[in-house]
Amino acid sequence: MSFAEAVAERAGYDRATVQSVLDAYGIEPQPTAAAPVSLQVTRVRFAGVKRRGGREDESFDFQPELTPGLWAVTSEPNLAGKSSVLLVIRWALTGRSHLTDDVHSWISTVELEGRVGDESFSVRFTNEEGQLSGELRVGDTRVASFDASTFEEVMDSFFLDRLRLDPTPFWQARGGGGETEGDRRRFGWTAYFPALHLPADNPGVLLGDQVQGGQPGVLMQLFLGLPWALTHASARVASNSLRMSRSAHQRRQMEDTQAREATLAPLRQELEATRQRLVELREARAPVSAEEADARLTAFARALGDQRQAQERLGGAQAAVQLTEGDLDEATSAYRPSSRAELFARSSAGWRRASAPAAPASSPRSASGERSRRTHARSALNRSTLTVRMSMNSMALVRQSTRPARSTRRLWGSLQKRKSSTGVRGKSSRAPRPRYVT
């Protein structure tokens, strides 16, 4: 029975589902311990210039001869650089420097040779003016080149492969967060190497240089070769990751619920106030009886009928007005020429009657007869003058042009001739200036 089948049988799921979950979280079976692989440093060299304020610069070139066996670095005074030798070796093997800033700036060249399993390797790099560059060789073949940003990655990949190690996942809790707050991390070559180096500044840690993520326990299981150690660590990290995802989902749901409540609260209050207002209005209004309701409906229906009839009458009246306006326009157009001719004819007839000779009431030589004749002529003239002025006003109202004025002058000349023919002998035949009646 495979590992996936065993898990599916115990969990109550089918094998395909279990295998997809194992692949998604990188959980692999490791039932047997890994075979041990040796790592040996055969040569180390580092050189540079020691610069200290107030003192002369001092060059150094450390290159001990290392033969098989157990070695120890000792010196009579302190601060002579014993720890620096071990830290340079760690720097060359891991790609991460733990030297102090001043010692790190002093070193300009590092060379390290060794054996891993049955293969020989070498690491060489320069560190000048803050710029690091180097190469990794296996035998005489250059495997990789690196700079300060890729040095650690190159050494991690190389030694995990040659030492047959797998990165071990662990769960790193976030500061100030709950038990489910954290991130997925991994222990790689840089985390495994502290098991080879026991730092004097942290004697409380048996293996490694920190207790974060359970590093000492992981390194103990790793170097003792306990089976299923990596599988257990991967499953534990996957469980923590699932708990964090579920907790984050619940937190988001709670935040969404709170946000919805904050949005709906004022709307609910407004709705409740509106309902209360409707209740108050319903209570304040007097109830309507069935008879009153029927009467109101009947009056409303009657008003609707009256409105429709009024609209129909209005439409008929508007149509009649339009038709009457059209007839009026036609009548006005036909009336204007005939009215002008009629006014002109009436004016001419009035002048003719006014200018007709009056029969004398007595002998022309009689004084009383002369006065009677003049009075009769003056009255006739006044009547004709009034007739002319009324004709002129009428013609002005119908917008007559200058034609009535010319007719008036002709009639006036005719009247003057008639009056001249009836003058008295021995006196002036010129007729007196007529006086117009206003």
TORSE-254520 format. One record per residue (C-alpha): residue number from 1; residue in one letter; y, x negated, z. Coordinates in nm, 3 decimals, decimal comma. Example, Ala and Ser with C-alpha at 12.3 -4.5 7.8 and 13.67 -1.06 7.14 Angstrom:
<rs>
  pos  code       c2       c1       c3
    1     A   -0,450   -1,230    0,780
    2     S   -0,106   -1,367    0,714
</rs>
This chain:
<rs>
  pos  code       c2       c1       c3
    1     M    0,000    0,000    0,000
    2     S    0,338   -0,135   -0,099
    3     F    0,640   -0,157    0,130
    4     A    0,814    0,133   -0,048
    5     E    0,503    0,350   -0,022
    6     A    0,468    0,278    0,349
    7     V    0,832    0,369    0,414
    8     A    0,799    0,687    0,202
    9     E    0,492    0,797    0,396
   10     R    0,662    0,751    0,732
   11     A    0,996    0,902    0,622
   12     G    0,845    1,201    0,443
   13     Y    1,004    1,130    0,104
   14     D    0,860    1,042   -0,235
   15     R    0,824    0,680   -0,336
   16     A    1,086    0,695   -0,616
   17     T    1,357    0,816   -0,377
   18     V    1,275    0,549   -0,120
   19     Q    1,272    0,273   -0,381
   20     S    1,613    0,376   -0,516
   21     V    1,763    0,363   -0,164
   22     L    1,608    0,020   -0,095
   23     D    1,746   -0,116   -0,421
   24     A    2,091    0,032   -0,358
   25     Y    2,123   -0,145   -0,020
   26     G    1,942   -0,467   -0,113
   27     I    1,653   -0,425    0,132
   28     E    1,358   -0,639    0,026
   29     P    1,030   -0,698    0,205
   30     Q    0,974   -1,044    0,352
   31     P    0,637   -1,027    0,523
   32     T    0,575   -1,402    0,536
   33     A    0,780   -1,693    0,663
   34     A    0,956   -1,921    0,417
   35     A    0,810   -2,263    0,345
   36     P    1,015   -2,544    0,505
   37     V    1,221   -2,772    0,281
   38     S    1,367   -3,099    0,408
   39     L    1,730   -3,214    0,372
   40     Q    1,818   -3,580    0,419
   41     V    2,148   -3,772    0,386
   42     T    2,089   -4,124    0,253
   43     R    2,443   -4,249    0,198
   44     V    2,798   -4,152    0,293
   45     R    3,130   -4,315    0,212
   46     F    3,488   -4,205    0,261
   47     A    3,810   -4,401    0,225
   48     G    4,183   -4,346    0,255
   49     V    4,500   -4,445    0,435
   50     K    4,569   -4,367    0,799
   51     R    4,934   -4,268    0,836
   52     R    5,088   -4,226    1,180
   53     G    5,452   -4,188    1,265
   54     G    5,613   -4,501    1,409
   55     R    5,322   -4,722    1,302
   56     E    5,225   -4,909    0,992
   57     D    4,987   -4,740    0,748
   58     E    4,627   -4,853    0,790
   59     S    4,371   -4,836    0,512
   60     F    4,009   -4,755    0,589
   61     D    3,681   -4,745    0,395
   62     F    3,381   -4,624    0,595
   63     Q    3,046   -4,703    0,427
   64     P    2,755   -4,748    0,666
   65     E    2,403   -4,840    0,550
   66     L    2,172   -4,556    0,641
   67     T    1,799   -4,617    0,645
   68     P    1,525   -4,371    0,740
   69     G    1,521   -4,293    1,110
   70     L    1,745   -4,157    1,384
   71     W    2,108   -4,261    1,379
   72     A    2,385   -4,233    1,637
   73     V    2,760   -4,299    1,605
   74     T    2,918   -4,455    1,910
   75     S    3,243   -4,628    2,004
   76     E    3,390   -4,768    2,322
   77     P    3,734   -4,594    2,307
   78     N    3,785   -4,228    2,249
   79     L    3,954   -4,083    1,937
   80     A    3,798   -4,352    1,725
   81     G    3,667   -4,111    1,463
   82     K    3,306   -4,044    1,570
   83     S    3,335   -3,669    1,517
   84     S    3,521   -3,726    1,191
   85     V    3,213   -3,896    1,044
   86     L    3,001   -3,584    1,107
   87     L    3,276   -3,351    0,985
   88     V    3,312   -3,546    0,658
   89     I    2,936   -3,511    0,600
   90     R    2,964   -3,135    0,669
   91     W    3,260   -3,113    0,431
   92     A    3,064   -3,278    0,151
   93     L    2,754   -3,060    0,204
   94     T    2,924   -2,721    0,247
   95     G    3,256   -2,749    0,064
   96     R    3,450   -2,635    0,373
   97     S    3,657   -2,882    0,575
   98     H    3,675   -2,859    0,955
   99     L    3,885   -3,174    0,992
  100     T    4,227   -3,165    1,149
  101     D    4,517   -3,148    0,906
  102     D    4,627   -3,508    0,955
  103     V    4,276   -3,656    0,915
  104     H    4,216   -3,431    0,614
  105     S    4,530   -3,569    0,446
  106     W    4,429   -3,931    0,521
  107     I    4,099   -3,912    0,326
  108     S    4,136   -3,963   -0,048
  109     T    3,774   -4,029   -0,159
  110     V    3,437   -3,895   -0,040
  111     E    3,090   -3,983   -0,169
  112     L    2,760   -3,851   -0,033
  113     E    2,404   -3,900   -0,153
  114     G    2,086   -3,740   -0,024
  115     R    1,757   -3,566   -0,096
  116     V    1,665   -3,200   -0,078
  117     G    1,294   -3,147   -0,110
  118     D    1,180   -3,383   -0,384
  119     E    1,519   -3,398   -0,564
  120     S    1,799   -3,648   -0,517
  121     F    2,158   -3,528   -0,537
  122     S    2,509   -3,667   -0,502
  123     V    2,853   -3,521   -0,427
  124     R    3,171   -3,707   -0,518
  125     F    3,530   -3,582   -0,500
  126     T    3,886   -3,702   -0,458
  127     N    4,157   -3,552   -0,240
  128     E    4,497   -3,686   -0,339
  129     E    4,828   -3,513   -0,273
  130     G    4,656   -3,187   -0,181
  131     Q    4,464   -3,171   -0,511
  132     L    4,083   -3,178   -0,482
  133     S    3,842   -3,229   -0,772
  134     G    3,484   -3,348   -0,792
  135     E    3,133   -3,299   -0,925
  136     L    2,777   -3,230   -0,810
  137     R    2,489   -3,420   -0,968
  138     V    2,111   -3,380   -0,946
  139     G    1,963   -3,712   -1,039
  140     D    2,174   -3,835   -1,327
  141     T    2,265   -3,485   -1,448
  142     R    2,595   -3,327   -1,359
  143     V    2,522   -2,974   -1,234
  144     A    2,874   -2,849   -1,170
  145     S    3,237   -2,952   -1,144
  146     F    3,461   -2,801   -0,881
  147     D    3,809   -2,792   -0,733
  148     A    3,940   -2,673   -0,398
  149     S    3,890   -2,303   -0,485
  150     T    3,528   -2,335   -0,613
  151     F    3,391   -2,620   -0,398
  152     E    3,235   -2,393   -0,132
  153     E    3,085   -2,153   -0,388
  154     V    2,915   -2,438   -0,579
  155     M    2,753   -2,587   -0,267
  156     D    2,647   -2,243   -0,137
  157     S    2,465   -2,158   -0,460
  158     F    2,300   -2,501   -0,484
  159     F    2,157   -2,526   -0,132
  160     L    2,046   -2,162   -0,102
  161     D    1,844   -2,215   -0,419
  162     R    1,699   -2,557   -0,324
  163     L    1,620   -2,462    0,036
  164     R    1,474   -2,123   -0,071
  165     L    1,711   -1,930    0,151
  166     D    1,854   -1,584    0,106
  167     P    2,192   -1,476    0,237
  168     T    2,151   -1,263    0,548
  169     P    2,370   -0,952    0,569
  170     F    2,541   -0,860    0,894
  171     W    2,785   -0,597    1,017
  172     Q    3,127   -0,717    1,128
  173     A    3,307   -0,468    1,349
  174     R    3,676   -0,419    1,295
  175     G    3,914   -0,507    1,572
  176     G    4,035   -0,201    1,758
  177     G    3,794    0,029    1,571
  178     G    3,503    0,235    1,694
  179     E    3,138    0,144    1,680
  180     T    3,111    0,271    1,325
  181     E    3,424    0,088    1,206
  182     G    3,337   -0,235    1,030
  183     D    3,255   -0,415    0,707
  184     R    2,946   -0,553    0,541
  185     R    2,933   -0,935    0,549
  186     R    2,677   -1,199    0,468
  187     F    2,560   -1,525    0,620
  188     G    2,537   -1,789    0,349
  189     W    2,495   -2,165    0,342
  190     T    2,817   -2,233    0,533
  191     A    2,689   -2,005    0,814
  192     Y    2,343   -2,164    0,820
  193     F    2,465   -2,523    0,831
  194     P    2,603   -2,509    1,191
  195     A    2,240   -2,496    1,309
  196     L    2,225   -2,862    1,198
  197     H    2,542   -2,954    1,380
  198     L    2,593   -2,894    1,751
  199     P    2,969   -2,903    1,811
  200     A    3,082   -3,040    2,145
  201     D    3,381   -2,800    2,167
  202     N    3,160   -2,486    2,196
  203     P    2,864   -2,562    2,422
  204     G    2,805   -2,196    2,498
  205     V    2,657   -2,136    2,152
  206     L    2,305   -2,274    2,106
  207     L    2,291   -2,232    1,731
  208     G    2,587   -2,208    1,500
  209     D    2,955   -2,225    1,581
  210     Q    3,027   -1,856    1,658
  211     V    2,870   -1,545    1,803
  212     Q    3,028   -1,308    1,550
  213     G    2,777   -1,086    1,373
  214     G    2,490   -1,215    1,588
  215     Q    2,488   -1,553    1,412
  216     P    2,287   -1,739    1,680
  217     G    2,006   -1,480    1,672
  218     V    1,999   -1,479    1,293
  219     L    1,979   -1,858    1,281
  220     M    1,700   -1,859    1,543
  221     Q    1,496   -1,613    1,338
  222     L    1,570   -1,810    1,022
  223     F    1,472   -2,153    1,144
  224     L    1,170   -2,029    1,340
  225     G    1,050   -1,866    1,020
  226     L    0,997   -1,519    1,166
  227     P    0,859   -1,270    0,910
  228     W    1,056   -0,958    0,825
  229     A    1,373   -1,106    0,976
  230     L    1,576   -1,070    0,656
  231     T    1,433   -0,722    0,592
  232     H    1,528   -0,609    0,942
  233     A    1,881   -0,750    0,910
  234     S    1,933   -0,579    0,572
  235     A    1,810   -0,242    0,705
  236     R    2,035   -0,269    1,010
  237     V    2,343   -0,340    0,797
  238     A    2,255   -0,051    0,563
  239     S    2,225    0,182    0,862
  240     N    2,566    0,074    0,994
  241     S    2,718    0,119    0,650
  242     L    2,581    0,473    0,624
  243     R    2,709    0,561    0,969
  244     M    3,055    0,432    0,878
  245     S    3,054    0,630    0,553
  246     R    2,951    0,946    0,736
  247     S    3,212    0,886    1,004
  248     A    3,481    0,824    0,742
  249     H    3,379    1,143    0,561
  250     Q    3,400    1,344    0,882
  251     R    3,736    1,189    0,963
  252     R    3,869    1,279    0,620
  253     Q    3,742    1,635    0,661
  254     M    3,913    1,661    0,997
  255     E    4,238    1,522    0,855
  256     D    4,217    1,763    0,562
  257     T    4,159    2,052    0,801
  258     Q    4,456    1,950    1,012
  259     A    4,674    1,919    0,702
  260     R    4,568    2,266    0,584
  261     E    4,635    2,411    0,926
  262     A    4,980    2,252    0,931
  263     T    5,052    2,410    0,593
  264     L    4,904    2,752    0,672
  265     A    5,052    2,789    1,022
  266     P    5,407    2,885    0,908
  267     L    5,262    3,114    0,640
  268     R    5,050    3,291    0,899
  269     Q    5,353    3,331    1,123
  270     E    5,557    3,477    0,837
  271     L    5,274    3,714    0,746
  272     E    5,243    3,832    1,105
  273     A    5,618    3,888    1,129
  274     T    5,608    4,092    0,806
  275     R    5,322    4,303    0,936
  276     Q    5,510    4,365    1,258
  277     R    5,817    4,469    1,059
  278     L    5,610    4,714    0,855
  279     V    5,470    4,865    1,173
  280     E    5,821    4,906    1,313
  281     L    5,943    5,070    0,992
  282     R    5,645    5,305    0,988
  283     E    5,705    5,405    1,348
  284     A    6,082    5,453    1,298
  285     R    6,044    5,677    0,993
  286     A    5,993    6,049    1,054
  287     P    5,663    6,185    0,924
  288     V    5,674    6,383    0,599
  289     S    5,495    6,716    0,589
  290     A    5,277    6,826    0,300
  291     E    5,525    7,096    0,192
  292     E    5,815    6,847    0,190
  293     A    5,610    6,598   -0,008
  294     D    5,526    6,868   -0,268
  295     A    5,891    6,969   -0,288
  296     R    6,000    6,610   -0,344
  297     L    5,740    6,562   -0,616
  298     T    5,846    6,885   -0,786
  299     A    6,215    6,786   -0,775
  300     F    6,129    6,445   -0,913
  301     A    5,931    6,597   -1,202
  302     R    6,220    6,839   -1,277
  303     A    6,468    6,552   -1,278
  304     L    6,248    6,363   -1,521
  305     G    6,241    6,666   -1,754
  306     D    6,619    6,708   -1,737
  307     Q    6,663    6,344   -1,814
  308     R    6,445    6,368   -2,124
  309     Q    6,638    6,676   -2,248
  310     A    6,971    6,506   -2,188
  311     Q    6,852    6,204   -2,384
  312     E    6,749    6,430   -2,674
  313     R    7,089    6,607   -2,675
  314     L    7,268    6,276   -2,658
  315     G    7,073    6,152   -2,958
  316     G    7,164    6,465   -3,159
  317     A    7,532    6,436   -3,065
  318     Q    7,541    6,071   -3,167
  319     A    7,389    6,159   -3,505
  320     A    7,647    6,441   -3,557
  321     V    7,933    6,206   -3,467
  322     Q    7,812    5,953   -3,721
  323     L    7,788    6,224   -3,989
  324     T    8,137    6,359   -3,904
  325     E    8,287    6,012   -3,918
  326     G    8,142    5,969   -4,267
  327     D    8,287    6,303   -4,384
  328     L    8,625    6,219   -4,231
  329     D    8,638    5,889   -4,418
  330     E    8,566    6,067   -4,749
  331     A    8,825    6,341   -4,680
  332     T    9,091    6,090   -4,586
  333     S    9,031    5,894   -4,905
  334     A    9,059    6,212   -5,116
  335     Y    9,362    6,351   -4,926
  336     R    9,597    6,058   -4,953
  337     P    9,671    6,079   -5,329
  338     S    9,712    6,464   -5,329
  339     S    9,937    6,464   -5,021
  340     R   10,169    6,213   -5,179
  341     A   10,202    6,425   -5,496
  342     E   10,259    6,743   -5,293
  343     L   10,533    6,584   -5,082
  344     F   10,706    6,457   -5,392
  345     A   10,688    6,802   -5,555
  346     R   10,829    6,974   -5,245
  347     S   11,116    6,727   -5,228
  348     S   11,208    6,785   -5,593
  349     A   11,195    7,164   -5,551
  350     G   11,424    7,149   -5,245
  351     W   11,680    6,945   -5,430
  352     R   11,671    7,182   -5,722
  353     R   11,736    7,483   -5,499
  354     A   12,017    7,301   -5,320
  355     S   12,182    7,195   -5,643
  356     A   12,174    7,543   -5,809
  357     P   12,531    7,677   -5,876
  358     A   12,647    7,939   -5,632
  359     A   12,802    8,257   -5,765
  360     P   13,161    8,285   -5,653
  361     A   13,237    8,576   -5,424
  362     S   13,595    8,611   -5,570
  363     S   13,819    8,477   -5,837
  364     P   13,824    8,099   -5,871
  365     R   14,195    8,098   -5,824
  366     S   14,178    8,295   -5,500
  367     A   14,223    8,081   -5,189
  368     S   13,979    8,282   -4,985
  369     G   13,732    8,266   -5,268
  370     E   13,774    7,887   -5,284
  371     R   13,703    7,853   -4,911
  372     S   13,398    8,075   -4,942
  373     R   13,271    7,873   -5,234
  374     R   13,317    7,544   -5,047
  375     T   13,149    7,675   -4,732
  376     H   12,853    7,796   -4,938
  377     A   12,827    7,461   -5,116
  378     R   12,853    7,268   -4,785
  379     S   12,569    7,474   -4,632
  380     A   12,354    7,423   -4,936
  381     L   12,426    7,050   -4,923
  382     N   12,335    7,030   -4,554
  383     R   12,010    7,214   -4,622
  384     S   11,922    6,982   -4,907
  385     T   12,006    6,674   -4,695
  386     L   11,775    6,796   -4,416
  387     T   11,504    6,863   -4,672
  388     V   11,539    6,509   -4,814
  389     R   11,522    6,347   -4,469
  390     M   11,213    6,548   -4,371
  391     S   11,051    6,456   -4,702
  392     M   11,128    6,089   -4,645
  393     N   10,983    6,101   -4,291
  394     S   10,668    6,273   -4,418
  395     M   10,629    6,018   -4,693
  396     A   10,668    5,737   -4,440
  397     L   10,390    5,885   -4,225
  398     V   10,148    5,875   -4,519
  399     R   10,257    5,521   -4,594
  400     Q   10,449    5,614   -4,912
  401     S   10,611    5,310   -5,069
  402     T   10,954    5,310   -5,233
  403     R   10,888    5,613   -5,463
  404     P   11,048    5,878   -5,232
  405     A   11,363    5,666   -5,199
  406     R   11,408    5,649   -5,578
  407     S   11,351    6,025   -5,610
  408     T   11,615    6,085   -5,344
  409     R   11,873    5,877   -5,532
  410     R   11,808    6,066   -5,855
  411     L   11,843    6,401   -5,677
  412     W   12,168    6,287   -5,512
  413     G   12,314    6,189   -5,849
  414     S   12,220    6,526   -5,998
  415     L   12,386    6,703   -5,707
  416     Q   12,708    6,506   -5,757
  417     K   12,721    6,605   -6,122
  418     R   12,674    6,974   -6,042
  419     K   12,946    6,972   -5,778
  420     S   13,185    6,797   -6,014
  421     S   13,140    7,073   -6,270
  422     T   13,250    7,340   -6,017
  423     G   13,574    7,167   -5,902
  424     V   13,923    7,356   -5,879
  425     R   14,187    7,306   -6,154
  426     G   14,486    7,099   -6,066
  427     K   14,304    6,918   -5,792
  428     S   14,082    6,619   -5,793
  429     S   13,742    6,687   -5,944
  430     R   13,578    6,436   -5,708
  431     A   13,344    6,606   -5,466
  432     P   13,388    6,528   -5,097
  433     R   13,142    6,290   -4,925
  434     P   12,855    6,498   -4,789
  435     R   12,796    6,497   -4,418
  436     Y   12,436    6,470   -4,314
  437     V   12,296    6,688   -4,044
  438     T   12,107    6,491   -3,793
</rs>
